[in-house]
């Protein structure tokens, strides 16, 4: 079953997070299980971001999460966020185009 994780955070240092994400993409090339990523910003609160991460399954998401580079980069997110990061873990029930 497909799996989507929504990562919700607030930051005034989005450029730093973008740089971290690019470092992660380079470090996980050929190993990551992330299939698609959508980054959004709240129109009503421009410091609030939601990242949608698409995976083939929950298990593949956990495999991605356990990569050393994922762990290293995730540990650095705290340098750039204003408050806690919220994770929403969602099993895809239906996906229509």
PyMOL commands that set and color helices and strands:
alter all, ss='L'
color gray80, all
select helices_A, chain A and resi 14-27+58-65+68-79
alter helices_A, ss='H'
color red, helices_A
select strands_A, chain A and resi 3-10+36-41+48-55+86-91
alter strands_A, ss='S'
color yellow, strands_A
deselect
rebuild
show_as cartoon
